[in-house]
Every structure is written in structure tokens, then in C-alpha cells.
């Protein structure tokens, strides 16, 4: 196993800078997820770690060794791709053991390592089949098995579940989580799906336009996003964000959101301040009274465990995750409350988090 250090890493594609001087340390045995919208640079960073993309500037170390100019095969990393990259004419056993064969391992040793990887991934019964006879989830397990047999210092995953259906994605998330718990290998995982990142990783790194905008434990990012961008990106359904004005006239501070005026206790803002206010759907609840907010239901989704209400609040969309016992109708007004402590305040211009007083 090994740690990974990125020091002022830059990637230029001609005149376009894709990665802007990134600094990041991944600890030995840690599971780190890179997450962000398309084009943010997460796959480019992963490919630079793998040696598949040249580093324009900065220093990359794996296990304390500078690897900027080291070929991929010399970095002791194994990569699992989105499209499996299996050889269709080979059996599953041959696919899993192919890398070992190319490195000159003896046939008996290859069979032993293939059998062990297949046991870990529960694909023992598939070893004599070919990739075309397997489901997408089974093929992805084969790709993972090929990586396991190499016993690398670092596992790299590049959106490995994006081609799978929803049920298989959940199953494979569990499989990857178990695999990391069993092997303890340093892992870097790229995904555009923040749910994957939060459920799998010890630490989540959020990227935007080639910059790291926040990193930390998944719950830290969920509870204290440092910007409106992170607040809206982390969490599903995404955070509701509204324009508001602080009103301190007449006693306790209030927030004016559209036609609503809500007493919220102390806020870290001056009277008349324009601010963006965020509240997560799961922090809204059905009020026993008139409610702080009274949005109009446009669409509702009974999900069994929850009822999702997508509403209109003075021309702004608001999503509330409500108790499954709630019965809704389109166009009805619903009374919603929340705890002021669950509000997030962001600067209107920069989007930066405004800390509580």
C-alpha cells in the first residue's frame, strides 16, 4: 500500500488549463472520492495519477516516490474503467489472469490468484464463461478481479458504475465497500454521482473547473458546505436555495423570502442584507399550524419510505422530503416548518458560506 501526494499539479491541454495547481494528500489505506460536474477535471486528475495523462507542472508522489516520468506499469497502480475493457475472446479466468501472464507469473500461481479474486468477488462459478455471457455487474466484478490479482499499492476507479442500472449500482457499491474493508488498499474513486461518493468514501474531494473547492468527511460536506455550489451539489435531493432579505426592524431578526416573513432568531447579517439561504428537503417538515412556508404542490412522489413534494414558492421551486403518511394533491398549499439551525447562509455574489455569529 502507499500514500499519494499531489503538489501544485497542473494540466494544460494546449492553451487551456484543465487543472490549476492542485494540492492533495491521500493517506495510506484511505478511500478518497473525486466528485464534481462534467468537465471539472476529476477524470484528468485520476489519469495523471495512473500515468495515462502527462503532468504539465507540479510533483506527484506515490509511496514517497516521485512518479511524474514513470510509465503506468511502473507505478504499482491498478485501474478499473467505466467500460470494463475485457477481452471478449478470453474466458473470465483468462481475463482476470491476463495481467499476471504478461508479467511472467507461473500458470499455477496465476490459477491460485485468479481463484482467490473470484472467491472474494463471488464469481467462482463464472470462470469458464466469456464476457458476452455476463451481465454488466458481473463484467464489472471481473474487471475488479483483474485489478485485485495484481495486488497493487493503489486502486483507481474511473466512474465504474455509470453503465449499470440503479439496482446493480447499489449492489456494486456494497461490493466495492466490502472490498476496501477487506484489502485496505489506498483507493481513489472518480464519480459524478455524489451519492456514490458519500456512501463509499472516507473523504470526498469536490472539484469545479479544475480546482478543489472543498474536501472532507462526507458528513462534514453535507452539514457545513463552504459554498452554495457544494451545498447544492452534495445531498440528494439537492438543497433548496432562495434569495432572502434580512429584516431586523421591530425586534427579532426575520428573513423575507418572497411573500413570506420568517422569524429565525439571530443571523450573522446586518439589517437589509441580501443573502442566499439554503434548507435541505429533509429538514422541512409538515407543520401542525399555519407553517413558516406555504408552498403550492406541483408534483408529488410517494416513494414508500418518503413522500417527495416538488412545490412552487412564489415562483421558486422547493422540494420537501416528507413523512410517507402524508397525503398530497396537486395545487394544494402545504404548511411547512423547519429549525432555524438547519439554515445555511451564502454570500449572494461569491457564493461563499457565511459563518454563524
C-alpha positions in Angstrom: 0.0 0.0 0.0 1.1 3.6 -0.4 0.1 7.2 0.1 -0.4 9.7 -2.8 0.8 13.3 -2.8 -0.2 15.8 -5.4 1.8 19.1 -5.1 0.8 22.0 -7.2 -0.4 19.7 -10.0 -1.2 21.5 -13.3 -2.6 20.1 -16.5 -2.7 22.1 -19.8 -4.3 21.0 -23.0 -2.7 23.4 -25.4 -3.7 26.9 -24.3 -6.5 25.6 -22.0 -5.6 24.9 -18.3 -7.7 22.0 -17.1 -6.1 21.6 -13.6 -5.0 24.6 -11.7 -2.2 23.8 -9.2 -3.9 21.2 -7.1 -2.5 20.1 -3.7 -3.9 16.9 -2.2 -2.6 14.2 0.1 -4.3 10.7 0.1 -3.3 8.7 3.1 -2.1 5.1 3.0 -5.2 2.9 3.0 -7.6 5.8 2.6 -10.6 5.7 0.2 -11.0 9.1 -1.4 -13.6 10.1 -4.0 -13.3 12.8 -6.6 -16.7 14.3 -7.4 -18.0 17.2 -9.4 -19.9 18.1 -12.6 -18.8 17.0 -16.0 -15.7 18.8 -17.2 -14.5 19.7 -13.6 -11.2 17.7 -14.1 -11.8 14.7 -11.8 -11.0 12.1 -14.5 -8.0 14.1 -15.7 -6.6 14.0 -12.2 -7.1 10.3 -11.9 -5.5 9.7 -15.3 -2.4 11.7 -14.2 -2.1 9.5 -11.1 -2.3 6.4 -13.3 0.3 7.8 -15.7 -2.2 7.8 -18.6 -2.0 11.6 -18.8 1.2 13.7 -18.7 1.5 16.2 -15.9 2.2 19.7 -17.2 3.7 21.0 -13.9 3.9 20.0 -10.2 5.0 16.9 -8.4 3.2 13.5 -8.0 4.4 11.0 -5.4 3.2 7.5 -4.8 4.6 5.9 -1.7 7.1 8.7 -1.3 8.5 8.2 -4.8 8.3 10.9 -7.5 6.5 9.3 -10.4 6.0 12.2 -12.9 8.1 10.4 -15.5 7.4 6.8 -14.5 5.4 4.7 -17.0 2.0 3.4 -15.8 3.3 -0.2 -15.4 6.0 1.1 -13.0 3.6 2.9 -10.7 2.1 -0.1 -8.9 -1.4 1.0 -9.5 -4.4 -0.9 -10.9 -7.3 0.9 -12.7 -10.9 -0.1 -13.2 -12.6 1.6 -16.1 -16.1 2.5 -16.9 -16.3 0.2 -19.9 -14.8 -2.9 -18.2 -12.1 -3.3 -21.0 -12.4 -7.1 -21.1 -11.2 -9.3 -23.9 -14.3 -10.9 -25.5 -12.5 -14.0 -26.9 -11.0 -15.0 -23.5 -12.7 -16.8 -20.6 -13.3 -14.9 -17.4 -10.4 -16.8 -15.8 -8.1 -15.7 -18.6 -9.3 -12.1 -18.4 -8.6 -11.9 -14.7 -5.2 -13.5 -15.0 -4.1 -11.8 -18.2 -2.0 -9.1 -16.5 -0.2 -11.7 -14.4 0.5 -13.7 -17.5 2.0 -10.7 -19.2 4.3 -10.1 -16.1 5.6 -13.7 -16.4 3.9 -15.4 -13.5 3.8 -19.2 -13.5 0.5 -20.8 -14.5 0.0 -22.4 -11.1 0.4 -19.0 -9.4 -2.0 -17.4 -11.8 -4.7 -20.0 -11.1 -4.3 -19.5 -7.4 -4.6 -15.7 -7.6 -7.5 -15.9 -10.0 -9.4 -18.3 -7.8 -8.8 -16.1 -4.8 -10.0 -13.0 -6.6 -13.1 -14.8 -7.9 -13.9 -16.1 -4.4 -13.7 -12.5 -2.9 -16.0 -11.2 -5.7 -18.3 -14.2 -5.7 -17.8 -15.0 -9.4 -16.3 -18.5 -8.8 -19.0 -20.1 -11.0 -18.3 -17.8 -14.0 -14.6 -18.5 -14.6 -15.2 -20.6 -17.7 -17.6 -18.2 -19.4 -16.9 -15.4 -21.7 -17.7 -11.7 -21.1 -20.6 -11.7 -23.6 -22.4 -14.3 -21.4 -22.3 -12.0 -18.3 -24.4 -9.1 -17.0 -23.0 -5.6 -16.6 -22.5 -6.1 -12.9 -20.7 -9.4 -13.4 -18.4 -7.9 -16.0 -17.5 -5.1 -13.7 -16.6 -7.6 -11.0 -14.4 -9.4 -13.5 -12.6 -6.0 -14.2 -12.2 -5.6 -10.4 -10.9 -9.1 -10.1 -8.2 -8.4 -12.7 -7.2 -5.4 -10.6 -7.1 -7.4 -7.4 -4.8 -10.1 -8.7 -2.1 -7.6 -9.3 -2.1 -6.7 -5.6 -1.3 -3.1 -6.3 -0.4 -0.3 -3.8 -3.3 1.8 -5.2 -6.7 1.1 -6.8 -8.1 3.7 -9.2 -11.7 3.6 -10.2 -13.0 5.8 -13.1 -16.8 6.0 -12.9 -17.0 2.2 -12.8 -20.8 2.0 -12.1 -22.1 4.6 -14.6 -23.1 1.9 -17.1 -25.2 -0.1 -14.6 -28.8 0.2 -13.8 -29.9 1.6 -10.4 -30.3 -1.8 -8.6 -26.9 -3.0 -9.8 -25.2 0.3 -8.8 -26.4 -0.2 -5.2 -25.2 -3.8 -5.2 -21.8 -2.9 -6.7 -21.3 0.0 -4.2 -21.7 -2.6 -1.4 -19.2 -4.9 -3.2 -16.6 -2.1 -3.5 -17.1 -1.1 0.1 -16.6 -4.7 1.3 -13.5 -5.0 -1.0 -11.9 -1.9 0.5 -12.7 -3.1 4.1 -11.1 -6.5 3.3 -8.0 -5.3 1.4 -7.4 -1.9 2.9 -5.7 -0.7 -0.3 -5.4 3.0 -1.0 -8.2 3.9 -3.3 -9.1 6.9 -5.5 -12.6 6.8 -7.0 -14.0 9.2 -9.6 -17.7 9.7 -10.0 -20.2 12.3 -11.0 -22.7 10.7 -8.6 -22.5 12.4 -5.2 -24.5 9.6 -3.5 -21.8 7.1 -4.6 -19.1 9.4 -3.3 -20.7 9.9 0.1 -21.6 6.2 0.7 -18.2 4.9 -0.4 -15.5 7.3 0.6 -13.7 8.2 3.8 -13.1 11.6 2.3 -14.8 13.4 -0.6 -13.0 15.9 -2.8 -15.3 18.3 -4.6 -13.9 19.8 -7.8 -15.0 22.6 -10.0 -13.3 24.0 -13.1 -10.0 22.3 -12.2 -9.9 23.5 -8.6 -10.6 21.7 -5.4 -13.4 23.7 -3.8 -13.8 21.6 -0.6 -12.6 18.3 0.8 -13.6 16.4 4.0 -15.6 13.7 5.5 -18.9 13.2 3.7 -21.0 14.3 6.7 -18.8 17.4 7.1 -19.6 18.5 3.5 -23.3 17.7 4.0 -23.6 19.7 7.2 -21.2 22.5 6.6 -20.7 23.2 2.8 -18.3 26.0 2.4 -20.2 27.4 -0.6 -23.5 27.4 -2.4 -22.0 25.2 -5.1 -21.0 22.5 -2.6 -24.3 22.8 -0.7 -26.3 22.3 -3.9 -24.0 19.5 -5.2 -23.8 17.4 -2.0 -27.1 15.9 -0.9 -30.0 14.2 -2.7 -32.4 15.8 -3.5 -30.3 18.9 -3.7 -30.5 21.7 -1.2 -33.2 24.4 -1.7 -31.7 27.8 -2.1 -33.7 31.1 -2.0 -32.9 34.7 -2.2 -33.8 36.4 1.1 -33.5 39.8 2.8 -32.7 40.2 6.5 -35.2 42.3 8.4 -34.2 43.4 11.9 -37.0 46.1 12.3 -39.3 45.5 15.2 -37.3 43.1 17.3 -36.2 39.5 16.5 -34.5 39.1 13.1 -36.6 37.8 10.3 -36.0 36.6 6.8 -38.1 37.8 3.9 -38.4 35.1 1.3 -40.8 36.1 -1.4 -44.1 36.9 0.4 -43.1 35.0 3.5 -41.6 36.7 6.6 -39.9 34.2 8.9 -38.6 34.7 12.4 -35.3 32.8 12.5 -33.5 34.0 15.6 -30.0 35.5 15.4 -28.4 35.6 12.0 -24.9 36.7 11.1 -26.1 39.5 8.9 -27.0 43.2 9.0 -30.4 44.6 8.5 -31.4 44.8 4.9 -28.7 42.4 3.8 -29.4 40.4 0.6 -28.4 36.7 1.1 -28.9 33.3 -0.3 -30.5 30.9 2.2 -30.3 27.1 1.9 -32.5 24.5 3.5 -32.3 20.8 2.7 -35.5 18.9 1.7 -35.2 16.5 4.6 -35.1 19.4 7.1 -38.6 20.6 6.1 -41.5 19.1 8.0 -45.3 19.3 7.9 -46.4 22.0 10.3 -49.2 21.5 12.8 -50.1 25.1 12.4 -50.0 27.6 9.5 -46.4 26.9 8.8 -43.4 29.2 8.2 -43.7 28.5 4.5 -46.8 27.7 2.4 -45.8 26.5 -1.0 -48.1 25.0 -3.6 -47.6 21.4 -4.6 -46.9 20.9 -8.3 -45.7 17.2 -8.3 -45.6 14.7 -5.5 -43.8 11.3 -5.5 -44.8 8.7 -2.9 -41.7 6.6 -2.5 -42.7 4.3 0.3 -40.0 5.5 2.7 -40.8 9.1 2.0 -43.1 11.4 0.1 -41.3 13.9 -2.1 -43.2 17.1 -2.7 -41.9 19.4 -5.5 -43.6 22.7 -4.9 -43.8 26.3 -6.1 -42.9 29.0 -3.6 -43.5 32.4 -5.1 -42.1 31.3 -8.5 -39.2 29.3 -7.0 -39.0 25.5 -6.9 -38.9 24.0 -3.5 -38.5 20.3 -2.7 -39.6 18.8 0.6 -38.9 15.2 1.8 -42.0 14.4 4.0 -43.3 11.5 6.0 -44.7 8.7 3.9 -48.1 9.0 5.8 -48.6 12.5 4.2 -51.3 12.5 1.5 -50.9 15.2 -1.1 -52.8 16.6 -4.0 -51.6 18.8 -6.9 -52.2 22.5 -6.4 -52.8 22.3 -2.7 -51.0 24.6 -0.3 -49.0 22.8 2.4 -47.7 24.2 5.7 -44.0 23.6 6.2 -41.7 24.4 9.2 -38.0 24.0 9.8 -35.5 24.5 12.6 -33.6 27.8 12.0 -30.4 26.0 13.0 -30.7 24.0 9.7 -30.4 27.1 7.6 -27.3 27.7 5.5 -26.3 31.3 4.6 -24.3 32.1 1.4 -23.0 35.3 0.0 -25.1 36.4 -2.9 -22.2 37.4 -5.1 -19.4 35.0 -4.3 -21.5 32.0 -3.1 -19.2 31.6 -0.1 -20.7 30.3 3.2 -21.4 33.0 5.8 -20.5 31.6 9.2 -22.9 31.8 12.1 -22.3 34.6 14.6 
